[in-house]
Amino acid sequence: MKPYTTLEEALASRKPGKKGYTLLDGENGCTNGCRCGVSVYDNTEFPPDYGAHEDQEGFYVLEGEGTARLGDLEIDIKPGDAFVALAGVKHTIKCKMADRPVKVLWFHSAV
């Protein structure tokens, strides 16, 4: 177990076609579903299908402006903002302008 990662390692391990990447997970010693990473949203509309998790997921906005949908709640987001999707709450993000995507640091933790 290696309790750290580098950005280069994270980028090299991302899935084909994905803009985001996982930074820490079980391979780094995280337990009980603890994980964190970065996601990039360049869609200007909410996707028709988005999901919820059995655990809670927190977000910290790194770049861009947009809107987060948490269940029926929609909130405007910008760099420096943070929010949480509680367990079982459907959630997604859209950006205001496609050429300025929203980049978030996300983390999952056990409930």
C-alpha positions as CSV (number, residue, x, y, z in Angstrom):
1,M,0.0,0.0,0.0
2,K,1.2,3.4,-0.9
3,P,-0.5,6.2,1.1
4,Y,0.0,8.9,-1.5
5,T,-0.1,9.5,-5.3
6,T,1.3,12.0,-7.7
7,L,-0.6,14.0,-10.3
8,E,1.3,12.2,-13.0
9,E,0.3,8.8,-11.7
10,A,-3.4,9.9,-11.4
11,L,-3.4,11.2,-14.9
12,A,-1.8,8.1,-16.3
13,S,-4.4,5.8,-14.6
14,R,-7.5,7.6,-15.7
15,K,-10.0,5.8,-17.9
16,P,-10.0,6.4,-21.7
17,G,-12.2,9.3,-22.7
18,K,-12.5,10.6,-19.2
19,K,-11.4,14.1,-18.2
20,G,-11.4,13.5,-14.5
21,Y,-9.2,11.2,-12.4
22,T,-9.1,9.5,-9.0
23,L,-6.4,10.7,-6.6
24,L,-6.8,8.4,-3.6
25,D,-8.7,5.2,-3.1
26,G,-8.3,1.7,-1.6
27,E,-4.9,1.3,-3.3
28,N,-3.7,4.2,-1.1
29,G,-5.1,2.8,2.1
30,C,-8.5,4.5,2.1
31,T,-11.1,2.4,3.7
32,N,-14.9,2.2,4.0
33,G,-15.4,3.7,0.5
34,C,-13.2,6.7,1.1
35,R,-12.0,8.1,-2.3
36,C,-11.2,11.5,-3.8
37,G,-10.4,12.8,-7.2
38,V,-11.1,15.5,-9.7
39,S,-13.9,15.8,-12.3
40,V,-14.4,18.2,-15.1
41,Y,-17.8,19.2,-16.4
42,D,-18.1,20.9,-19.8
43,N,-21.8,20.2,-20.4
44,T,-24.0,23.3,-20.4
45,E,-27.2,21.3,-19.7
46,F,-27.8,18.8,-16.9
47,P,-27.5,15.2,-18.3
48,P,-30.8,13.3,-18.5
49,D,-29.4,10.5,-16.3
50,Y,-27.4,11.1,-13.3
51,G,-27.1,9.2,-10.1
52,A,-26.9,9.0,-6.4
53,H,-24.5,7.0,-4.1
54,E,-25.0,5.0,-1.0
55,D,-22.4,7.2,0.7
56,Q,-22.0,11.0,0.9
57,E,-20.0,12.9,-1.7
58,G,-18.5,16.3,-1.0
59,F,-17.3,18.8,-3.7
60,Y,-14.9,21.8,-3.7
61,V,-15.0,23.9,-6.9
62,L,-11.5,24.5,-8.3
63,E,-12.3,26.3,-11.5
64,G,-15.2,27.5,-13.6
65,E,-18.8,28.6,-12.8
66,G,-21.9,26.6,-13.1
67,T,-24.9,25.1,-11.3
68,A,-25.0,22.0,-9.1
69,R,-28.2,20.1,-8.8
70,L,-28.8,18.2,-5.5
71,G,-32.1,16.5,-5.7
72,D,-34.6,19.3,-6.4
73,L,-32.2,22.0,-5.2
74,E,-30.1,24.0,-7.7
75,I,-27.2,26.2,-6.5
76,D,-24.9,28.4,-8.5
77,I,-21.3,27.5,-7.9
78,K,-17.9,29.2,-8.5
79,P,-14.3,28.6,-7.4
80,G,-14.0,28.3,-3.6
81,D,-17.5,27.0,-3.1
82,A,-18.1,23.7,-1.4
83,F,-21.2,21.5,-1.2
84,V,-22.2,17.9,-0.2
85,A,-24.6,15.4,-1.8
86,L,-25.9,13.3,1.0
87,A,-26.3,9.6,0.7
88,G,-29.1,8.7,-1.7
89,V,-29.5,12.2,-3.2
90,K,-29.2,12.4,-7.0
91,H,-26.7,15.0,-8.1
92,T,-25.0,16.5,-11.1
93,I,-23.2,19.6,-12.3
94,K,-23.3,21.8,-15.4
95,C,-21.1,24.7,-16.5
96,K,-22.2,28.2,-17.6
97,M,-20.0,28.2,-20.7
98,A,-18.7,25.1,-22.5
99,D,-15.3,26.8,-23.1
100,R,-14.9,27.3,-19.3
101,P,-15.7,23.9,-17.7
102,V,-16.3,23.4,-14.0
103,K,-13.5,21.5,-12.3
104,V,-14.2,20.0,-8.9
105,L,-12.3,18.1,-6.2
106,W,-14.7,15.4,-5.0
107,F,-14.5,13.0,-2.1
108,H,-16.6,10.1,-0.9
109,S,-16.9,9.1,2.7
110,A,-18.8,6.5,4.6
111,V,-22.1,7.5,6.2
